[in-house]
Amino acid sequence: MKRYTMFLLILLISLNLHSSVTHIWPQSGTNDGVKQVKIYGGGFNGGISLVSLQKSGYTSVYASNITVHSDNFLTCEFNLLDVPLTTYNLVVDSDTLDMCYTVNFNRYSQTIWDCDYI
């Protein structure tokens, strides 16, 4: 009985150390610079070594400034400058949230109009 109890305890501890991701906000951003996102899930207090946006056939976008605020909430930044327009998977350590973040084109770019009035 003692051996069985120890096995269950180790199993429960190992399950709690695994991070999981459930949601990202916002769910999209434009490809014109650095964007901060909020990521929700669980098991973040155990340490997060990798946060990225990935899609087969595309270069991965790795997060910077990863800050764990609580066991179920972290923030980070993605440099989306000139990143291809598509929907990416969010990867947090070994857990993946499929097709959850879309990179869009910034249609409101800064334009300077040169008008001559006579």
All heavy atoms as an XYZ file, in Angstrom:
936
protein
N       0.819     -1.200      0.000
C       0.000      0.000      0.000
C       0.859      1.258      0.000
O       0.530      2.225     -0.677
C      -0.937     -0.037      1.213
C      -1.906      1.094      1.240
S      -3.069      0.896     -0.129
C      -4.219      2.116      0.250
N       1.955      1.218      0.728
C       2.844      2.366      0.803
C       3.445      2.679     -0.570
O       3.531      3.834     -0.966
C       3.951      2.052      1.812
C       4.596      3.253      2.396
C       5.618      2.831      3.411
C       5.608      3.768      4.581
N       6.645      3.443      5.535
N       3.823      1.640     -1.288
C       4.416      1.814     -2.611
C       3.390      2.410     -3.580
O       3.700      3.286     -4.383
C       4.918      0.460     -3.097
C       5.670      0.536     -4.373
C       6.207     -0.805     -4.769
N       7.626     -0.797     -4.515
C       8.405     -1.825     -4.579
N       7.880     -3.016     -4.837
N       9.681     -1.745     -4.375
N       2.158      1.955     -3.537
C       1.077      2.450     -4.380
C       0.804      3.925     -4.086
O       0.641      4.735     -5.003
C      -0.177      1.610     -4.162
C      -1.371      2.075     -4.941
C      -1.442      1.854     -6.308
C      -2.420      2.734     -4.309
C      -2.531      2.292     -7.037
C      -3.515      3.164     -5.030
C      -3.568      2.935     -6.400
O      -4.646      3.374     -7.114
N       0.764      4.314     -2.832
C       0.535      5.703     -2.440
C       1.657      6.594     -2.940
O       1.409      7.694     -3.442
C       0.410      5.817     -0.903
O      -0.603      4.933     -0.463
C       0.084      7.229     -0.486
N       2.890      6.151     -2.842
C       4.034      6.925     -3.316
C       3.957      7.104     -4.835
O       4.219      8.186     -5.349
C       5.342      6.233     -2.928
C       6.556      7.024     -3.345
S       6.613      8.640     -2.584
C       7.526      8.252     -1.129
N       3.554      6.070     -5.548
C       3.405      6.155     -6.995
C       2.356      7.204     -7.375
O       2.567      8.013     -8.271
C       3.029      4.790     -7.579
C       2.694      4.844     -9.033
C       3.697      4.965     -9.982
C       1.368      4.783     -9.462
C       3.386      5.034    -11.336
C       1.060      4.847    -10.813
C       2.075      4.974    -11.741
N       1.219      7.192     -6.708
C       0.168      8.172     -6.979
C       0.629      9.594     -6.677
O       0.330     10.525     -7.418
C      -1.092      7.848     -6.181
C      -1.931      6.688     -6.692
C      -3.115      6.445     -5.773
C      -2.405      6.957     -8.104
N       1.373      9.777     -5.610
C       1.885     11.086     -5.249
C       2.839     11.609     -6.318
O       2.741     12.756     -6.742
C       2.581     11.028     -3.886
C       3.162     12.340     -3.378
C       2.053     13.359     -3.180
C       3.912     12.111     -2.086
N       3.734     10.782     -6.781
C       4.677     11.180     -7.839
C       3.924     11.491     -9.128
O       4.228     12.463     -9.812
C       5.732     10.085     -8.053
C       6.657     10.014     -6.834
C       6.537     10.339     -9.321
C       7.593      8.837     -6.836
N       2.932     10.690     -9.453
C       2.137     10.932    -10.651
C       1.413     12.269    -10.569
O       1.420     13.050    -11.516
C       1.134      9.795    -10.856
C       0.225      9.917    -12.074
C       1.049      9.905    -13.344
C      -0.798      8.806    -12.077
N       0.794     12.571     -9.450
C       0.081     13.848     -9.282
C       1.027     15.027     -9.355
O       0.720     16.053     -9.967
C      -0.685     13.859     -7.964
C      -1.915     12.964     -7.911
C      -2.504     12.942     -6.502
C      -2.946     13.408     -8.919
N       2.193     14.921     -8.765
C       3.179     16.006     -8.820
C       3.626     16.228    -10.250
O       3.717     17.358    -10.723
C       4.371     15.713     -7.888
C       3.929     15.822     -6.431
C       5.524     16.664     -8.171
C       4.980     15.360     -5.440
N       3.904     15.160    -10.985
C       4.369     15.311    -12.365
C       3.278     15.893    -13.254
O       3.569     16.648    -14.178
C       4.855     13.975    -12.923
O       3.796     13.066    -13.034
N       2.019     15.575    -13.003
C       0.938     16.155    -13.789
C       0.814     17.653    -13.538
O       0.507     18.420    -14.439
C      -0.382     15.462    -13.467
C      -0.529     14.030    -13.978
C      -1.834     13.429    -13.495
C      -0.440     13.980    -15.490
N       1.045     18.095    -12.333
C       0.947     19.511    -11.995
C       2.105     20.332    -12.533
O       1.993     21.533    -12.675
C       0.850     19.688    -10.481
C      -0.503     19.271     -9.953
O      -1.475     19.279    -10.688
N      -0.556     18.876     -8.696
N       3.239     19.708    -12.850
C       4.399     20.439    -13.348
C       4.292     20.747    -14.834
O       4.999     21.589    -15.344
C       5.680     19.653    -13.067
C       6.050     19.499    -11.602
C       7.305     18.656    -11.463
C       6.226     20.846    -10.933
N       3.391     20.075    -15.523
C       3.224     20.271    -16.961
C       2.383     21.516    -17.221
O       1.287     21.656    -16.692
C       2.560     19.039    -17.568
C       2.237     19.196    -19.014
N       3.214     19.202    -19.974
C       1.063     19.353    -19.658
C       2.643     19.361    -21.158
N       1.335     19.452    -20.989
N       2.898     22.430    -18.027
C       2.119     23.622    -18.344
C       1.117     23.313    -19.452
O       1.348     22.460    -20.303
C       3.042     24.756    -18.782
O       3.748     24.397    -19.945
N      -0.008     23.986    -19.389
C      -1.027     23.842    -20.431
C      -1.509     25.229    -20.817
O      -1.507     26.154    -20.008
C      -2.195     22.989    -19.937
O      -2.841     23.636    -18.861
N      -1.909     25.389    -22.056
C      -2.374     26.676    -22.552
C      -3.817     26.531    -23.019
O      -4.182     25.540    -23.643
C      -1.446     27.203    -23.679
C      -1.379     26.254    -24.842
C      -1.855     28.574    -24.124
N      -4.660     27.514    -22.637
C      -6.078     27.444    -22.986
C      -6.567     28.609    -23.837
O      -7.551     28.488    -24.555
C      -6.951     27.392    -21.722
O      -6.702     28.565    -20.935
C      -6.643     26.144    -20.904
N      -5.876     29.783    -23.765
C      -6.399     30.963    -24.446
C      -5.301     32.005    -24.622
O      -4.408     32.119    -23.788
C      -7.546     31.564    -23.618
C      -8.263     32.685    -24.289
N      -9.114     32.485    -25.353
C      -8.251     34.008    -24.071
C      -9.594     33.662    -25.733
N      -9.086     34.599    -24.968
N      -5.391     32.762    -25.703
C      -4.502     33.904    -25.942
C      -5.368     35.119    -26.230
O      -6.423     35.006    -26.878
C      -3.526     33.624    -27.105
C      -2.536     34.783    -27.284
C      -4.275     33.324    -28.389
C      -1.412     34.482    -28.258
N      -4.936     36.279    -25.720
C      -5.659     37.530    -25.985
C      -4.674     38.653    -26.198
O      -3.741     38.769    -25.418
C      -6.592     37.879    -24.827
C      -7.461     39.048    -25.194
C      -8.650     39.010    -25.851
C      -7.176     40.421    -24.954
N      -9.128     40.283    -26.032
C      -8.226     41.175    -25.490
C      -6.111     41.093    -24.366
C      -8.263     42.558    -25.446
C      -6.141     42.478    -24.313
C      -7.228     43.193    -24.854
N      -4.826     39.482    -27.206
C      -5.824     39.359    -28.261
C      -5.528     38.154    -29.152
O      -4.436     37.593    -29.100
C      -5.703     40.664    -29.022
C      -4.297     41.116    -28.796
C      -3.937     40.639    -27.422
N      -6.467     37.813    -29.984
C      -6.319     36.640    -30.851
C      -5.756     36.981    -32.218
O      -5.651     36.112    -33.083
C      -7.660     35.924    -30.998
C      -8.144     35.352    -29.684
C      -9.517     34.724    -29.799
O     -10.330     35.113    -30.634
N      -9.771     33.745    -28.964
N      -5.374     38.252    -32.399
C      -4.782     38.657    -33.674
C      -3.937     39.903    -33.465
O      -4.063     40.600    -32.457
C      -5.871     38.926    -34.722
O      -6.655     40.038    -34.338
N      -3.076     40.155    -34.440
C      -2.231     41.343    -34.417
C      -1.771     41.659    -35.823
O      -1.802     40.801    -36.711
N      -1.339     42.889    -36.028
C      -0.871     43.305    -37.349
C       0.636     43.112    -37.461
O       1.355     43.138    -36.462
C      -1.231     44.774    -37.608
O      -0.732     45.576    -36.538
C      -2.741     44.945    -37.702
N       1.105     42.942    -38.691
C       2.514     42.627    -38.908
C       3.376     43.883    -39.066
O       4.211     43.981    -39.950
C       2.683     41.701    -40.111
C       2.356     42.366    -41.430
O       1.687     43.388    -41.470
N       2.809     41.763    -42.508
N       3.181     44.834    -38.160
C       3.922     46.090    -38.250
C       4.728     46.425    -36.994
O       5.107     47.569    -36.798
C       2.955     47.237    -38.568
C       1.867     47.399    -37.513
O       1.755     46.526    -36.622
O       1.118     48.389    -37.585
N       5.025     45.438    -36.165
C       5.838     45.709    -34.977
C       5.617     44.710    -33.864
O       5.055     43.633    -34.070
N       6.038     45.105    -32.667
C       5.961     44.240    -31.491
C       4.559     44.313    -30.889
O       4.008     45.400    -30.719
C       7.023     44.656    -30.454
C       6.894     43.839    -29.182
C       8.423     44.507    -31.039
N       4.005     43.160    -30.573
C       2.666     43.067    -29.977
C       2.750     42.310    -28.662
O       3.360     41.245    -28.579
C       1.690     42.333    -30.900
C       1.621     42.881    -32.306
C       1.149     44.309    -32.335
C       1.160     44.821    -33.770
N       1.047     46.239    -33.876
N       2.118     42.865    -27.620
C       2.050     42.171    -26.336
C       0.789     41.324    -26.311
O      -0.271     41.757    -26.776
C       2.041     43.133    -25.162
C       2.090     42.388    -23.832
C       2.102     43.304    -22.631
O       1.202     44.102    -22.458
N       3.126     43.160    -21.815
N       0.905     40.114    -25.769
C      -0.245     39.227    -25.643
C      -0.334     38.715    -24.213
O       0.645     38.707    -23.471
C      -0.181     38.027    -26.620
C      -0.201     38.497    -28.057
C       1.014     37.150    -26.346
N      -1.545     38.285    -23.861
C      -1.807     37.637    -22.573
C      -2.153     36.189    -22.869
O      -2.953     35.915    -23.762
C      -2.970     38.324    -21.853
C      -2.675     39.775    -21.525
C      -3.875     40.456    -20.923
C      -3.545     41.911    -20.638
N      -4.665     42.623    -20.044
N      -1.533     35.291    -22.124
C      -1.758     33.865    -22.334
C      -2.276     33.259    -21.040
O      -1.727     33.507    -19.959
C      -0.458     33.171    -22.793
C      -0.012     33.761    -24.140
C      -0.656     31.665    -22.888
C       1.328     33.290    -24.616
N      -3.330     32.462    -21.169
C      -3.970     31.835    -20.019
C      -3.837     30.322    -20.132
O      -3.799     29.777    -21.223
C      -5.441     32.232    -19.956
C      -5.646     33.719    -19.859
C      -5.760     34.501    -21.001
C      -5.687     34.348    -18.617
C      -5.928     35.874    -20.916
C      -5.859     35.721    -18.527
C      -5.976     36.478    -19.677
O      -6.135     37.831    -19.588
N      -3.766     29.665    -18.999
C      -3.645     28.212    -18.979
C      -3.416     27.726    -17.571
O      -4.111     28.134    -16.646
N      -2.385     26.916    -17.379
C      -2.073     26.396    -16.058
C      -0.668     25.838    -16.009
O      -0.051     25.541    -17.029
N      -0.147     25.747    -14.804
C       1.183     25.182    -14.603
C       2.319     26.108    -14.965
O       3.446     25.657    -15.149
N       2.060     27.407    -15.054
C       3.105     28.353    -15.464
C       4.133     28.611    -14.379
O       5.265     28.996    -14.666
C       2.495     29.680    -15.914
C       1.604     29.578    -17.125
C       0.654     30.546    -17.382
C       1.698     28.519    -18.014
C      -0.162     30.477    -18.500
C       0.887     28.430    -19.138
C      -0.056     29.418    -19.375
N       3.761     28.452    -13.105
C       4.715     28.704    -12.018
C       5.898     27.749    -12.025
O       6.929     28.029    -11.435
C       4.025     28.646    -10.655
C       3.281     29.930    -10.340
O       3.538     30.967    -10.927
N       2.333     29.846     -9.420
N       5.765     26.613    -12.691
C       6.860     25.664    -12.794
C       7.976     26.147    -13.702
O       9.025     25.527    -13.796
N       7.753     27.264    -14.385
C       8.745     27.828    -15.298
C       8.373     27.570    -16.739
O       7.957     26.481    -17.100
N       8.506     28.587    -17.547
C       8.202     28.496    -18.976
C       9.490     28.757    -19.738
O      10.133     29.787    -19.562
C       7.128     29.539    -19.375
C       5.838     29.314    -18.607
C       6.887     29.522    -20.877
C       5.182     27.979    -18.849
N       9.870     27.814    -20.591
C      11.117     27.973    -21.339
C      10.887     28.358    -22.793
O      11.799     28.844    -23.449
C      11.930     26.676    -21.278
O      11.183     25.609    -21.830
N       9.669     28.163    -23.324
C       9.413     28.450    -24.729
C       7.981     28.909    -24.930
O       7.039     28.258    -24.474
C       9.635     27.187    -25.583
C       9.204     27.280    -27.042
C      10.190     28.123    -27.833
C       9.072     25.905    -27.643
N       7.834     30.039    -25.615
C       6.539     30.504    -26.090
C       6.760     30.926    -27.535
O       7.657     31.718    -27.821
C       5.988     31.688    -25.269
C       4.665     32.173    -25.839
C       5.829     31.321    -23.804
N       5.966     30.382    -28.444
C       6.170     30.728    -29.852
C       4.877     30.584    -30.638
O       3.934     29.919    -30.215
C       7.254     29.851    -30.481
O       6.847     28.497    -30.492
N       4.877     31.242    -31.806
C       3.818     31.070    -32.794
C       4.410     30.200    -33.894
O       5.480     30.518    -34.421
C       3.377     32.416    -33.360
C       2.775     33.402    -32.366
C       2.541     34.758    -33.040
C       1.481     32.864    -31.777
N       3.743     29.102    -34.226
C       4.291     28.167    -35.206
C       3.234     27.737    -36.205
O       2.048     27.648    -35.881
C       4.845     26.921    -34.508
C       5.982     27.205    -33.571
C       6.524     25.939    -32.923
O       6.102     24.834    -33.222
N       7.472     26.117    -32.014
N       3.708     27.498    -37.418
C       2.861     26.918    -38.458
C       3.777     26.204    -39.437
O       4.827     26.732    -39.813
C       2.059     27.995    -39.179
C       1.120     27.429    -40.220
C       0.146     28.456    -40.727
C      -0.829     27.757    -41.676
N      -1.956     28.602    -41.986
N       3.379     25.024    -39.844
C       4.182     24.242    -40.774
C       4.424     25.030    -42.061
O       3.498     25.604    -42.636
C       3.457     22.932    -41.092
O       4.211     22.160    -41.983
N       5.682     25.080    -42.494
C       6.043     25.798    -43.706
C       6.400     27.254    -43.484
O       6.782     27.945    -44.423
N       6.275     27.738    -42.250
C       6.579     29.127    -41.923
C       7.652     29.176    -40.833
O       7.782     28.255    -40.034
C       5.330     29.858    -41.405
C       4.279     30.072    -42.456
C       3.391     29.057    -42.801
C       4.159     31.291    -43.107
C       2.422     29.244    -43.766
C       3.190     31.499    -44.076
C       2.322     30.465    -44.402
O       1.370     30.662    -45.349
N       8.389     30.270    -40.780
C       9.378     30.469    -39.728
C       8.658     30.738    -38.409
O       7.712     31.531    -38.372
C      10.295     31.664    -40.065
O      10.933     31.403    -41.314
C      11.341     31.885    -38.995
N       9.091     30.077    -37.347
C       8.481     30.290    -36.025
C       8.782     31.695    -35.525
O       9.832     32.259    -35.808
C       9.022     29.263    -35.028
O       8.634     27.973    -35.401
N       7.843     32.245    -34.765
C       8.003     33.555    -34.140
C       8.129     33.310    -32.644
O       7.182     32.844    -32.003
C       6.791     34.469    -34.437
C       6.986     35.833    -33.791
C       6.555     34.589    -35.937
N       9.303     33.603    -32.080
C       9.561     33.325    -30.667
C       9.265     34.552    -29.812
O       9.576     35.681    -30.201
C      11.011     32.872    -30.472
C      11.263     31.541    -31.130
C      11.821     31.473    -32.410
C      10.890     30.358    -30.507
C      12.016     30.258    -33.028
C      11.088     29.133    -31.123
C      11.655     29.090    -32.384
O      11.839     27.875    -32.999
N       8.677     34.321    -28.656
C       8.298     35.401    -27.745
C       9.507     35.933    -27.003
O      10.486     35.221    -26.764
C       7.262     34.901    -26.751
N       9.424     37.194    -26.627
C      10.418     37.823    -25.752
C       9.681     38.404    -24.552
O       8.451     38.481    -24.537
C      11.182     38.914    -26.496
O      10.284     39.920    -26.944
N      10.435     38.808    -23.550
C       9.869     39.422    -22.337
C       8.742     38.587    -21.735
O       7.680     39.114    -21.392
C       9.389     40.842    -22.618
C      10.522     41.741    -23.072
O      11.640     41.629    -22.580
N      10.256     42.605    -24.033
N       8.981     37.289    -21.597
C       7.991     36.398    -20.998
C       7.936     36.656    -19.497
O       8.954     36.559    -18.824
C       8.334     34.922    -21.267
C       8.407     34.660    -22.771
C       7.327     34.001    -20.591
C       9.014     33.321    -23.132
N       6.761     37.013    -19.001
C       6.573     37.296    -17.584
C       5.430     36.437    -17.041
O       4.295     36.558    -17.502
C       6.241     38.785    -17.347
O       7.272     39.582    -17.918
C       6.119     39.092    -15.869
N       5.747     35.576    -16.093
C       4.719     34.746    -15.456
C       4.142     35.543    -14.290
O       4.848     35.882    -13.352
C       5.310     33.411    -14.967
C       4.259     32.618    -14.202
C       5.851     32.600    -16.139
N       2.853     35.868    -14.370
C       2.180     36.643    -13.333
C       1.542     35.754    -12.271
O       1.416     36.161    -11.124
C       1.114     37.552    -13.951
C       1.691     38.579    -14.881
N       2.201     39.772    -14.458
C       1.864     38.552    -16.224
C       2.646     40.464    -15.497
N       2.458     39.742    -16.580
N       1.101     34.579    -12.690
C       0.511     33.609    -11.761
C       0.592     32.236    -12.411
O       1.068     32.110    -13.544
C      -0.937     33.967    -11.433
O      -1.762     33.786    -12.569
N       0.117     31.233    -11.730
C       0.188     29.884    -12.269
C      -0.628     29.720    -13.549
O      -0.348     28.853    -14.355
C      -0.289     28.875    -11.218
C       0.061     27.455    -11.609
O       1.250     27.201    -11.922
O      -0.840     26.595    -11.623
N      -1.618     30.596    -13.757
C      -2.475     30.451    -14.939
C      -2.478     31.663    -15.869
O      -3.343     31.782    -16.728
C      -3.914     30.117    -14.519
C      -4.531     31.210    -13.677
O      -3.863     32.160    -13.286
N      -5.802     31.072    -13.386
N      -1.494     32.568    -15.714
C      -1.483     33.782    -16.532
C      -0.057     34.256    -16.764
O       0.731     34.367    -15.830
C      -2.296     34.875    -15.822
C      -2.193     36.235    -16.438
C      -2.654     36.478    -17.723
C      -1.638     37.274    -15.724
C      -2.554     37.743    -18.279
C      -1.544     38.547    -16.266
C      -2.009     38.775    -17.545
N       0.264     34.530    -18.038
C       1.566     35.118    -18.377
C       1.382     36.124    -19.501
O       0.382     36.096    -20.220
C       2.595     34.045    -18.741
C       2.421     33.211    -20.004
C       2.977     33.904    -21.242
C       3.128     31.878    -19.838
N       2.357     37.017    -19.635
C       2.377     37.953    -20.747
C       3.699     37.787    -21.476
O       4.702     37.342    -20.903
C       2.235     39.424    -20.293
O       3.275     39.726    -19.370
C       0.888     39.673    -19.658
N       3.697     38.158    -22.752
C       4.921     38.131    -23.537
C       4.730     39.028    -24.756
O       3.646     39.575    -24.968
C       5.290     36.708    -23.954
S       4.085     35.920    -25.027
N       5.795     39.179    -25.526
C       5.747     40.008    -26.718
C       6.224     39.209    -27.927
O       7.159     38.415    -27.828
C       6.631     41.239    -26.543
C       6.161     42.163    -25.457
C       7.082     43.340    -25.228
O       8.265     43.288    -25.639
O       6.618     44.322    -24.626
N       5.560     39.458    -29.058
C       5.973     38.877    -30.334
C       6.323     40.004    -31.287
O       5.550     40.950    -31.447
C       4.843     38.051    -30.961
C       4.532     36.776    -30.234
C       3.360     36.651    -29.513
C       5.404     35.706    -30.280
C       3.058     35.470    -28.852
C       5.119     34.520    -29.618
C       3.948     34.405    -28.899
N       7.486     39.905    -31.922
C       7.848     40.861    -32.961
C       7.247     40.362    -34.272
O       7.752     39.423    -34.879
C       9.364     41.008    -33.082
C       9.749     42.083    -34.072
O       8.896     42.647    -34.768
N      11.026     42.381    -34.148
N       6.170     41.000    -34.690
C       5.442     40.579    -35.883
C       5.809     41.377    -37.126
O       5.148     41.249    -38.159
C       3.929     40.679    -35.633
C       3.377     39.847    -34.489
C       1.868     40.032    -34.385
C       3.742     38.384    -34.643
N       6.863     42.171    -37.054
C       7.261     43.000    -38.187
C       7.533     42.125    -39.411
O       8.399     41.244    -39.381
C       8.505     43.830    -37.847
C       8.937     44.826    -38.917
C       7.841     45.871    -39.141
C      10.232     45.503    -38.511
N       6.763     42.344    -40.454
C       6.883     41.637    -41.740
C       6.671     40.127    -41.640
O       7.101     39.374    -42.515
C       8.232     41.939    -42.401
C       8.393     43.410    -42.731
O       7.363     44.066    -43.025
O       9.530     43.912    -42.684
N       6.015     39.656    -40.579
C       5.687     38.236    -40.448
C       4.584     37.913    -41.460
O       3.661     38.711    -41.660
C       5.231     37.934    -38.996
C       4.600     36.567    -38.879
C       6.407     38.052    -38.049
N       4.652     36.759    -42.123
C       3.620     36.397    -43.098
C       2.211     36.378    -42.493
O       2.017     35.991    -41.350
C       4.029     34.987    -43.545
C       5.491     34.922    -43.297
C       5.721     35.756    -42.064
N       1.245     36.781    -43.309
C      -0.148     36.850    -42.888
C      -0.756     35.454    -42.931
O      -0.895     34.863    -44.000
C      -0.934     37.774    -43.822
C      -0.323     39.151    -44.100
C      -1.182     39.926    -45.073
C      -0.130     39.909    -42.813
N      -1.084     34.933    -41.759
C      -1.707     33.612    -41.662
C      -2.150     33.398    -40.213
O      -1.938     34.253    -39.359
C      -0.749     32.485    -42.120
O      -1.475     31.262    -42.213
C       0.426     32.333    -41.182
N      -2.747     32.256    -39.938
C      -3.140     31.895    -38.586
C      -2.148     30.876    -38.049
O      -1.841     29.885    -38.707
C      -4.568     31.329    -38.565
O      -5.459     32.343    -39.067
C      -4.997     30.972    -37.155
N      -1.642     31.134    -36.841
C      -0.575     30.335    -36.236
C      -1.090     29.532    -35.047
O      -2.079     29.886    -34.420
C       0.547     31.257    -35.731
C       1.323     31.934    -36.834
C       0.896     33.133    -37.377
C       2.494     31.376    -37.322
C       1.609     33.759    -38.382
C       3.219     31.996    -38.322
C       2.767     33.190    -38.856
O       3.472     33.808    -39.853
N      -0.338     28.485    -34.707
C      -0.528     27.739    -33.472
C       0.297     28.418    -32.386
O       1.401     28.904    -32.651
C      -0.041     26.293    -33.615
C      -0.748     25.551    -34.719
O      -1.927     25.737    -34.960
N      -0.009     24.706    -35.411
N      -0.209     28.433    -31.169
C       0.533     28.945    -30.022
C       1.144     27.755    -29.292
O       0.437     26.820    -28.929
C      -0.394     29.717    -29.077
C       0.226     30.166    -27.756
C       1.324     31.203    -27.993
C      -0.833     30.707    -26.831
N       2.461     27.803    -29.087
C       3.159     26.735    -28.380
C       3.732     27.301    -27.085
O       4.468     28.296    -27.104
C       4.283     26.126    -29.245
C       5.031     25.058    -28.475
C       3.710     25.570    -30.536
N       3.353     26.697    -25.958
C       3.898     27.047    -24.646
C       4.536     25.778    -24.107
O       3.837     24.818    -23.784
C       2.816     27.575    -23.685
C       3.405     27.860    -22.314
C       2.172     28.839    -24.255
N       5.861     25.790    -24.047
C       6.644     24.592    -23.722
C       6.217     23.452    -24.644
O       6.420     23.542    -25.843
C       6.559     24.236    -22.244
C       7.421     25.165    -21.394
O       8.314     25.831    -21.955
O       7.205     25.230    -20.183
N       5.594     22.413    -24.136
C       5.236     21.279    -24.993
C       3.746     21.233    -25.317
O       3.288     20.299    -25.973
C       5.653     19.968    -24.321
O       4.967     19.816    -23.097
N       2.977     22.236    -24.895
C       1.542     22.251    -25.168
C       1.240     23.191    -26.330
O       1.851     24.259    -26.452
C       0.762     22.685    -23.923
C      -0.719     22.393    -24.052
O      -1.068     21.373    -24.672
O      -1.523     23.172    -23.535
N       0.292     22.800    -27.176
C      -0.045     23.589    -28.364
C      -1.529     23.918    -28.374
O      -2.368     23.051    -28.155
C       0.308     22.805    -29.645
O       1.696     22.509    -29.639
C      -0.029     23.609    -30.883
N      -1.830     25.186    -28.648
C      -3.197     25.639    -28.882
C      -3.300     25.901    -30.382
O      -2.676     26.832    -30.900
C      -3.490     26.889    -28.062
C      -4.918     27.399    -28.023
C      -5.858     26.338    -27.462
C      -5.007     28.669    -27.192
N      -4.038     25.066    -31.087
C      -4.070     25.102    -32.547
C      -4.823     26.299    -33.100
O      -5.879     26.681    -32.578
C      -4.712     23.821    -33.095
C      -3.844     22.599    -32.866
O      -2.609     22.739    -32.854
O      -4.409     21.503    -32.696
N      -4.258     26.865    -34.187
C      -4.921     27.875    -35.013
C      -5.620     28.951    -34.192
O      -6.811     29.208    -34.348
C      -5.925     27.190    -35.945
C      -5.326     26.075    -36.792
S      -4.111     26.668    -37.973
C      -5.175     27.464    -39.132
N      -4.874     29.619    -33.327
C      -5.503     30.545    -32.379
C      -5.040     31.988    -32.510
O      -5.613     32.863    -31.878
C      -5.258     30.054    -30.955
S      -3.527     30.092    -30.510
N      -3.995     32.269    -33.307
C      -3.504     33.642    -33.416
C      -3.302     33.986    -34.886
O      -2.559     33.320    -35.599
C      -2.195     33.826    -32.650
C      -1.824     35.280    -32.492
C      -2.370     36.042    -31.463
C      -0.968     35.909    -33.374
C      -2.060     37.388    -31.316
C      -0.646     37.257    -33.236
C      -1.203     37.978    -32.210
O      -0.895     39.324    -32.077
N      -3.982     35.049    -35.338
C      -3.934     35.453    -36.741
C      -3.128     36.736    -36.885
O      -3.347     37.706    -36.154
C      -5.351     35.677    -37.288
O      -6.095     34.465    -37.123
C      -5.328     36.068    -38.749
N      -2.192     36.722    -37.832
C      -1.414     37.919    -38.168
C      -2.072     38.554    -39.386
O      -2.251     37.908    -40.418
C       0.066     37.578    -38.445
C       0.818     38.827    -38.875
C       0.705     36.964    -37.206
N      -2.442     39.831    -39.220
C      -3.133     40.588    -40.263
C      -2.235     41.698    -40.790
O      -1.251     42.082    -40.164
C      -4.406     41.229    -39.693
C      -5.374     40.212    -39.170
O      -5.772     39.314    -39.876
N      -5.733     40.340    -37.903
N      -2.650     42.261    -41.922
C      -1.974     43.417    -42.515
C      -2.536     44.683    -41.883
O      -3.742     44.798    -41.678
C      -2.206     43.430    -44.026
C      -1.589     44.607    -44.718
C      -0.220     44.696    -44.860
C      -2.376     45.619    -45.218
C       0.359     45.777    -45.508
C      -1.812     46.710    -45.862
C      -0.441     46.783    -45.999
N      -1.657     45.643    -41.582
C      -2.112     46.924    -41.040
C      -2.590     47.784    -42.200
O      -1.800     48.365    -42.925
C      -0.974     47.617    -40.283
C      -1.422     48.920    -39.658
O      -2.588     49.298    -39.742
N      -0.505     49.616    -39.038
N      -3.881     47.870    -42.361
C      -4.420     48.636    -43.483
C      -4.430     50.133    -43.231
O      -4.718     50.908    -44.117
C      -5.810     48.140    -43.840
C      -6.820     48.316    -42.760
C      -8.124     47.677    -43.145
N      -9.055     47.811    -42.049
C     -10.294     48.184    -42.176
N     -10.775     48.433    -43.363
N     -11.076     48.283    -41.137
N      -4.139     50.545    -42.002
C      -4.104     51.968    -41.676
C      -2.667     52.409    -41.493
O      -2.262     52.853    -40.435
C      -4.902     52.246    -40.402
C      -6.355     51.889    -40.535
C      -6.879     50.777    -39.895
C      -7.201     52.645    -41.337
C      -8.212     50.432    -40.030
C      -8.532     52.305    -41.483
C      -9.034     51.206    -40.823
O     -10.345     50.873    -40.966
N      -1.870     52.287    -42.526
C      -0.474     52.708    -42.435
C      -0.395     54.227    -42.486
O      -1.290     54.911    -42.966
C       0.346     52.092    -43.559
O      -0.137     52.543    -44.804
N       0.696     54.736    -41.985
C       0.886     56.183    -41.995
C       1.229     56.634    -43.408
O       2.181     56.164    -44.015
C       2.006     56.574    -41.044
C       1.684     56.300    -39.603
C       2.828     56.684    -38.686
O       3.907     57.008    -39.143
N       2.577     56.632    -37.401
N       0.432     57.539    -43.926
C       0.634     58.043    -45.278
C       0.688     59.554    -45.210
O      -0.126     60.198    -44.567
C      -0.528     57.605    -46.216
O      -0.640     56.193    -46.168
C      -0.283     58.073    -47.629
N       1.652     60.109    -45.893
C       1.768     61.574    -45.982
C       1.336     61.982    -47.370
O       1.886     61.504    -48.371
C       3.212     62.036    -45.689
C       3.606     61.630    -44.285
C       3.353     63.526    -45.931
C       5.053     61.904    -43.957
N       0.338     62.821    -47.419
C      -0.178     63.280    -48.698
C       0.447     64.628    -49.012
O       0.458     65.535    -48.205
C      -1.689     63.418    -48.646
C      -2.378     62.119    -48.404
C      -2.714     61.586    -47.200
C      -2.746     61.168    -49.388
N      -3.296     60.352    -47.356
C      -3.333     60.071    -48.704
C      -2.654     61.123    -50.777
C      -3.808     58.960    -49.366
C      -3.150     60.010    -51.426
C      -3.710     58.947    -50.736
N       0.961     64.753    -50.219
C       1.550     66.013    -50.674
C       0.596     66.622    -51.684
O       0.484     66.176    -52.823
C       2.918     65.752    -51.303
C       3.619     67.034    -51.695
O       3.192     68.114    -51.235
O       4.600     66.941    -52.458
N      -0.132     67.624    -51.241
C      -1.121     68.258    -52.102
C      -0.731     69.707    -52.371
O      -0.429     70.453    -51.445
C      -2.497     68.231    -51.441
S      -3.083     66.576    -51.120
N      -0.721     70.063    -53.626
C      -0.450     71.447    -54.002
C      -1.773     72.114    -54.371
O      -2.516     71.619    -55.203
C       0.487     71.515    -55.224
C       1.887     71.052    -54.888
O       2.310     71.281    -53.735
O       2.533     70.455    -55.774
N      -2.040     73.201    -53.675
C      -3.254     73.965    -53.973
C      -2.842     75.261    -54.634
O      -1.996     75.980    -54.152
C      -4.024     74.259    -52.672
C      -4.570     73.010    -52.034
C      -3.910     72.416    -50.962
C      -5.731     72.444    -52.509
C      -4.402     71.272    -50.372
C      -6.232     71.293    -51.912
C      -5.571     70.712    -50.861
O      -6.060     69.583    -50.270
N      -3.471     75.546    -55.759
C      -3.148     76.764    -56.498
C      -4.301     77.733    -56.406
O      -5.410     77.460    -56.433
C      -2.821     76.459    -57.963
C      -1.657     75.486    -58.006
C      -2.558     77.710    -58.739
C      -1.281     75.028    -59.375
